[in-house]
Amino acid sequence: MKIILTPEDKKYLRFYGKYIQSYGEKETTFRIDDWNPDYTDIHDGRLHADENYYLDIPERITPIIRKISESLSDYEPNYESDDVGSTWADFKIDSQDNSVHVEFCYSYFTRDEQGMSWDEVEISADDTLSKIMDELRESNVPYMSVKFDGNGDSGSIEGAEDEDGAIIDLPADIEDWCYNQLESNYGGWEINEGSNGSFIFNTEKNEVILDFAWNNENTECDTIYEEKFDI
């Protein structure tokens, strides 16, 4: 790990450690959203402690954090996924072990694929579904994909497409049936990271397939700097 702090920096950080202890805090974490190796936009008044947002941050802390950030310009993130959501860096000043610790973190999404299907026997046993399939045949719709998406405590049916991807009208009874299946079989499909997928109605094969996947948000963190400021 790099040596970045000067003797004056360390002296002031020891003072800062005593300062936050006087407020009952053991550490201060400054989170910099969207931080990257070239990020230098750390100005006075912009830093807030995650542990105590109302804690006054002395002005002399800002140039120390900014210097550390600028000194990490050669850091190259190694992402475990191409589906990166957000990135940030946590700059933590620990008054217990007198250290500064920086972690680069990012979130990414994975899909837990599940699903279910209804074959000819199950369709015949379900009056509503049987009626839906007859309705599609009468409308000369051999194939229909009904997409849905849910997250952040909100979810909705996104519409319907034919086999070629052309948008087609979605009858209200089919939309209602899809919502009922999601609620009955995958309760909470719209909560937090939510889920997405599609219902595929195939009248030629007389089957319905539900492609369903939960969205899982994962976090990875990498320690990119740590240094003691004790004597």
PLY file of the C-alpha trace (Angstrom):
ply
format ascii 1.0
element vertex 231
property float x
property float y
property float z
element edge 230
property int vertex1
property int vertex2
end_header
0.00 0.00 0.00
1.11 3.57 -0.70
2.46 5.96 1.91
0.50 9.16 1.33
0.11 10.90 4.68
2.65 13.46 5.85
3.56 13.83 9.55
1.30 16.90 9.65
-1.59 14.93 8.12
-1.17 12.20 10.71
-1.04 14.70 13.57
-4.26 16.30 12.40
-5.98 12.95 11.91
-5.13 11.99 15.50
-6.74 15.25 16.58
-9.75 14.46 14.39
-10.03 11.01 15.97
-10.32 12.56 19.42
-12.82 15.06 18.04
-15.24 12.41 16.78
-14.81 10.37 19.97
-16.07 13.41 21.89
-19.30 12.98 19.94
-19.50 9.26 20.72
-18.28 8.15 17.27
-15.52 5.60 16.68
-15.08 6.23 12.99
-16.12 8.44 10.12
-16.92 7.14 6.64
-17.05 9.55 3.72
-18.83 7.97 0.78
-17.97 9.39 -2.64
-20.56 8.25 -5.18
-19.44 7.56 -8.75
-15.82 7.76 -7.64
-13.30 6.67 -10.25
-9.50 6.85 -10.50
-9.71 10.35 -12.06
-12.30 11.70 -9.61
-11.02 14.85 -7.90
-14.26 16.74 -7.26
-14.00 16.72 -3.47
-14.61 20.23 -2.15
-15.14 21.90 1.20
-18.63 21.41 2.52
-19.26 18.34 0.36
-18.13 15.69 2.86
-20.63 14.19 5.29
-20.17 11.36 7.76
-22.30 8.32 6.99
-22.44 7.45 10.70
-23.57 10.95 11.73
-24.72 13.14 8.88
-24.99 16.22 11.15
-21.45 15.97 12.48
-19.49 19.09 11.53
-16.49 18.15 9.40
-13.44 20.37 9.99
-12.23 22.02 6.79
-8.72 20.58 7.11
-10.08 17.05 6.58
-11.18 17.81 3.01
-7.70 18.41 1.51
-6.43 15.23 3.19
-9.23 13.15 1.66
-8.75 14.89 -1.69
-5.00 14.18 -1.65
-5.62 10.51 -0.90
-8.17 10.32 -3.71
-5.83 11.95 -6.23
-2.99 9.64 -5.17
-5.09 6.62 -6.15
-5.33 7.64 -9.80
-3.50 4.51 -10.95
-6.15 2.19 -9.48
-7.89 0.10 -12.13
-11.19 -1.52 -11.08
-11.52 -5.20 -11.87
-15.23 -5.78 -12.32
-16.64 -9.26 -11.83
-19.64 -8.46 -14.04
-20.48 -6.42 -17.13
-23.80 -5.40 -15.56
-22.42 -2.80 -13.14
-25.05 -0.66 -11.44
-23.32 1.98 -9.31
-19.81 2.66 -8.04
-18.52 4.47 -4.98
-15.54 4.76 -2.67
-15.65 4.72 1.13
-12.96 6.78 2.86
-12.97 5.67 6.50
-11.10 7.34 9.35
-10.95 4.94 12.31
-10.15 6.51 15.67
-9.78 3.11 17.38
-6.82 1.78 15.42
-5.73 5.20 14.09
-6.00 4.35 10.43
-7.36 5.60 7.13
-8.96 2.91 5.00
-10.33 3.28 1.45
-12.55 0.74 -0.30
-13.71 0.92 -3.89
-17.14 -0.70 -4.22
-19.59 -1.43 -6.99
-22.96 -3.06 -7.32
-24.01 -5.44 -10.05
-27.04 -7.50 -10.87
-27.49 -11.23 -11.35
-30.61 -13.11 -12.39
-32.09 -16.06 -10.56
-34.00 -17.68 -13.40
-37.12 -19.63 -12.54
-40.45 -20.10 -14.25
-43.35 -22.44 -14.84
-45.56 -23.71 -17.62
-49.11 -24.82 -18.40
-49.59 -27.73 -20.77
-52.73 -28.82 -22.61
-54.15 -30.71 -19.62
-53.61 -27.80 -17.24
-55.06 -25.33 -19.70
-58.19 -27.44 -20.10
-58.60 -27.58 -16.33
-58.43 -23.79 -16.00
-61.59 -22.19 -17.39
-60.06 -18.72 -17.58
-56.89 -19.87 -19.32
-58.82 -22.14 -21.67
-60.98 -19.18 -22.66
-57.90 -17.05 -23.24
-56.33 -19.60 -25.58
-59.61 -19.87 -27.54
-59.72 -16.08 -27.76
-56.21 -15.97 -29.22
-57.06 -18.63 -31.80
-60.19 -16.74 -32.84
-58.08 -13.60 -33.25
-55.56 -15.56 -35.33
-52.74 -14.98 -32.84
-50.66 -18.17 -32.75
-47.95 -16.67 -30.55
-47.92 -13.83 -28.04
-45.22 -12.73 -25.59
-46.39 -10.59 -22.65
-43.48 -8.88 -20.94
-43.41 -7.62 -17.36
-40.94 -5.76 -15.20
-40.95 -4.96 -11.50
-38.59 -3.15 -9.15
-38.52 -0.41 -6.53
-41.93 -1.49 -5.18
-43.58 -0.92 -8.55
-44.32 -3.42 -11.29
-46.27 -3.54 -14.50
-47.07 -5.49 -17.63
-45.04 -3.82 -20.38
-47.13 -4.93 -23.35
-47.38 -7.76 -25.86
-45.50 -8.78 -29.00
-45.93 -11.39 -31.69
-43.24 -13.87 -32.74
-41.57 -11.24 -34.96
-41.43 -8.65 -32.20
-44.28 -6.53 -33.55
-46.46 -4.89 -30.91
-49.97 -6.30 -30.62
-52.96 -5.32 -28.52
-53.11 -6.99 -25.13
-56.66 -7.95 -24.11
-57.59 -6.90 -20.58
-58.51 -10.42 -19.47
-55.08 -11.75 -20.48
-53.36 -8.89 -18.68
-55.42 -9.62 -15.55
-54.59 -13.32 -15.74
-50.85 -12.54 -15.97
-51.00 -10.23 -12.95
-52.86 -12.89 -10.97
-50.24 -15.52 -11.78
-47.41 -13.24 -10.69
-49.12 -12.42 -7.42
-50.09 -16.04 -6.74
-46.78 -17.69 -7.63
-44.16 -14.99 -7.14
-45.40 -12.71 -4.38
-43.20 -9.64 -4.05
-42.19 -9.78 -7.72
-42.09 -5.97 -7.80
-40.31 -5.32 -4.46
-36.76 -3.95 -4.17
-34.65 -5.29 -7.07
-37.78 -7.02 -8.32
-38.00 -9.33 -11.29
-38.70 -9.45 -15.00
-39.67 -11.91 -17.67
-42.50 -12.81 -19.99
-45.54 -15.01 -20.46
-45.44 -16.83 -23.78
-48.78 -17.98 -25.16
-48.46 -20.55 -27.96
-51.81 -21.66 -29.34
-50.30 -24.04 -31.90
-48.58 -26.05 -29.15
-51.43 -25.27 -26.75
-49.08 -24.25 -23.98
-48.15 -21.24 -21.88
-44.63 -20.71 -20.58
-43.66 -18.22 -17.90
-40.03 -17.13 -18.11
-39.36 -15.53 -14.73
-36.18 -14.24 -13.11
-35.52 -12.51 -9.80
-33.06 -9.64 -9.99
-30.40 -9.80 -7.29
-28.18 -6.84 -6.47
-24.70 -7.79 -5.32
-21.88 -5.67 -3.92
-18.15 -6.18 -4.28
-15.54 -4.08 -2.46
-11.79 -3.88 -2.87
-9.43 -2.31 -0.34
-7.28 0.08 -2.37
-5.52 2.02 0.39
-4.87 1.88 4.12
-2.40 3.71 6.29
-1.87 4.20 10.01
-1.62 7.66 11.49
-0.53 6.71 14.99
2.90 7.57 16.34
0 1
1 2
2 3
3 4
4 5
5 6
6 7
7 8
8 9
9 10
10 11
11 12
12 13
13 14
14 15
15 16
16 17
17 18
18 19
19 20
20 21
21 22
22 23
23 24
24 25
25 26
26 27
27 28
28 29
29 30
30 31
31 32
32 33
33 34
34 35
35 36
36 37
37 38
38 39
39 40
40 41
41 42
42 43
43 44
44 45
45 46
46 47
47 48
48 49
49 50
50 51
51 52
52 53
53 54
54 55
55 56
56 57
57 58
58 59
59 60
60 61
61 62
62 63
63 64
64 65
65 66
66 67
67 68
68 69
69 70
70 71
71 72
72 73
73 74
74 75
75 76
76 77
77 78
78 79
79 80
80 81
81 82
82 83
83 84
84 85
85 86
86 87
87 88
88 89
89 90
90 91
91 92
92 93
93 94
94 95
95 96
96 97
97 98
98 99
99 100
100 101
101 102
102 103
103 104
104 105
105 106
106 107
107 108
108 109
109 110
110 111
111 112
112 113
113 114
114 115
115 116
116 117
117 118
118 119
119 120
120 121
121 122
122 123
123 124
124 125
125 126
126 127
127 128
128 129
129 130
130 131
131 132
132 133
133 134
134 135
135 136
136 137
137 138
138 139
139 140
140 141
141 142
142 143
143 144
144 145
145 146
146 147
147 148
148 149
149 150
150 151
151 152
152 153
153 154
154 155
155 156
156 157
157 158
158 159
159 160
160 161
161 162
162 163
163 164
164 165
165 166
166 167
167 168
168 169
169 170
170 171
171 172
172 173
173 174
174 175
175 176
176 177
177 178
178 179
179 180
180 181
181 182
182 183
183 184
184 185
185 186
186 187
187 188
188 189
189 190
190 191
191 192
192 193
193 194
194 195
195 196
196 197
197 198
198 199
199 200
200 201
201 202
202 203
203 204
204 205
205 206
206 207
207 208
208 209
209 210
210 211
211 212
212 213
213 214
214 215
215 216
216 217
217 218
218 219
219 220
220 221
221 222
222 223
223 224
224 225
225 226
226 227
227 228
228 229
229 230
